[in-house]
Amino acid sequence: MKSYSKFVTASATAALSISAGSVYAESPFEDVSKNYEEAVQFLADNDISKGMGNGLFGTYESIKRVDAAIQLARALGFDAKDTYEDAGFTDVPARGEWAVNALVEAGIASGKSSKKFGSNDLIARVEAAKWLALGYELTIDFETTKTSFADVNKNWAPYVDALQKSGMAAGKSPSRFGAGDSLFRGEWALFLHRGAQIPDGFELSIIHTNDTHAHIENVARKATVIEALREENPSSLLVDAGDVFSGTLYFNEFKGQADLEFMNLLGYDAMTFGNHEFDLGTEPLAEFIKNARFPFVSANVNASSDSHLSSLMNETVTDAPMDGKVYNGIIKEVDGEKVGIFGLTTAETKTISSPGDGVVFENYIEEAEKAVSSFEAEGVSKIVALSHIGFQDGGGDNDVTLAKEVEGIDVIVGGHSHDQLDEPYIDETGDEPTIIVQANEYNKFVGTLDVIFDEDGLVIEYAGGLIKVDEQNEDDTYVFEENEEVKNILATKYTPAIDKMKAKVVGSASAALDGERASVRTKETDLGNLITDAMLAKAKTIDAETVIALQNGGGIRASIDAGDITMEEVLTVMPFGNALAIMDLTGAEIKAALEHSVSADLDPETNTLSQNGAFLQVAGLKFTYDSSKTAGARVTSVEVKEGGTYKVLDAAKTYAVATNAFTAKGGDNYEVFKTAYEEGRVSEPGFVDWETFTEYLAANPQVDASVEGRITDTKLPQ
């Protein structure tokens, strides 16, 4: 395996720029100002220049051609002990002969004439531009005849242009390069230092987001960040690893189209599907895809049998993708190099979302291997996976396993697990390293990754980090200003409707209601009781025989403060729009479901159940369990409220049980519910959870919910 390294320390909050982060010893020179300090120390540390003696570097002294040649030769790695062809110059001092000969032999420098190098002449800025462009092998367009500088003629224009585009040099003013001006030794040090930072190989820059979940309230600042990154590197790829859908009022109102307008405006290059893209079935997703001005990649989602998605799917890898279509993979050309991009979505989507029967989630390892093979068959050796399977997620598929199992993936841009990877993770299992990145959630961060490939397409260097979109200064102002165009679109087109929804009061709570993740996924809570009471009340209007309601803790996403309850709070608590379902279950099946509900491992720190989205909040029954017992044999008693009194659960009796459609179809791995659904024992009235909840609040405007012993762990002190 070839060597690779992390080539920068990426911290791009305010500066939005990549720079080499080296730590130097204290400068030995007395005449070096702060602007030149790092560059001069770089030359000293790397034996490129020892200065002029007597503690002076000669920062503001003009540099002679022979001295510039010696320093450039050293910086480029030429060795004074090696033998080079004699260039034939008669004016080169012995100390500089090796360097001049080396540069001439390499085609980097030339003499003033066939016999004279011009050793003691001062090197002009345009001459320096040519040496640097040739020496550092910059991309030079020899057809260039003009630059933005009036004092650069056509003979020097290609080299000055190359320096400008590489970021190595700017002019002395917007219209003047200082073409004939001589260089100070300090300026030459700056050039050589910058040259040392230019990657040796093809550099791919990726800007990435994931799990934004309709949090577009800060999209104007996000736009500023992305535009600055794109201005810094116009060839950057902008990609998303899924879960744009679900999470805020913007999604409830606009079903992803608000997010999409800004994604189109920012110029995303590709996106893969997250599990939440399927929360409302496939029709809203199909509209999202159709209106996108970029392609989607999905190697393991087969929707050929889905009525809404089938016409959009293309089971192929292509170098000519169309906007608003889905491909197994796409090939993008970046600075003349081909880059392959494919997508993966977690197989858990089938159980944690609502994709319907027409969507199949195929094995992610097998489909990734196929995608890599397809790219390689097209001569593509630089491969990026947009992955919505989680970083080290325990759901059976994750990025670390993908990196270990599938050879040939260079970069994995991840999502699903909401990990905040402040630095890239590198896996070294196979013959080639794989870099994994993920940018947390909710548009809090924009991720950056720069990867350098060698000529064989192998990652040899990398750098990455997260830019905090809402970063603030010490005076509490935002570091990033809002993009005015994006700000105006958000304010005029989308925010008014959201403000109306936010302002609506739908009830009142006498005390705060606990919907914290650590609570609703481990124990009975007052908010869980209120939600299931509302569900049971609604179900009884449809089927009066309904006696039980069950709500998965993972579907409760926030608490409610004491006082007025607004629509904003309700939709934040229940953002997924899950519809009501009523199941016919035996007592034995109900007990099996309760066992699954409390099957999580014990948390060693709290000695209570670990958080589990499958944990059920309940109404119409109460049960006890012993968490110290083996999972699957913990439930010790179950009673069902019938006719106003609690009765022992009858294993053979059939009960009508309300839940949400997600859980009823086997979400959170409720196999017992999935069986009932497949056997036709589930009806789907279609009332969404937040509507059911707000109806209940309207009928009971003064909420006084409490924890009342519906769920009891007998292991704990009572």
Secondary structure, DSSP 4 states (H G I P E B T S, - for coil): ----EE------SSS---------PPP--SS--HHHHHHHHHHHHTTS---SBTTB--TTSBPBHHHHHHHHHHHTT--TTS-------SS--HHHHHHHHHHHHTTS---SSSS---TTSBPBHHHHHHHHHHHTT----TT----S-TT--TTTHHHHHHHHHHTS---SBTTB--TTPBPBHHHHHHHHHHHHHS-SSEEEEEEEE---TT--TTHHHHHHHHHHHHHH-TT-EEEE-S--SSSSHHHHHHTTHHHHHHHHHHT--EE---GGGGTT-SHHHHHHHHT-SS-EE-SSEE-TT-TTTGGGEEEEEESSPPTT-EEEEEEEEETTEEEEEEEEE-TTHHHHS---TT-EE--HHHHHHHHHHHHHHTT--EEEEEEES-SS-SSS--HHHHHHHSTT--EEEE-SS--B-SS-EEE-SSSS-EEEE-B-STTSEEEEEEEEE-TTS-EEEEEEEEEETT-B-TTS-BSSPPPHHHHHHIIIIIHHHHHHHHH-EEEEESS-B---HHHHTTS--HHHHHHHHHHHHHHHHH-TTEEEEEEEGGG----B-SEEEEHHHHHHHSTT-PBEEEEEEEHHHHHHHHHHHT-SPEETTTTEEPP-TTPEEEESEEEEE-TTSPTTS-EEEEEEEETTEEEE--TTSEEEEEEEHHHHTTGGG-HHHHHHHHTT-EE----BHHHHHHHHHHHS-EE-----SSEEETTS--
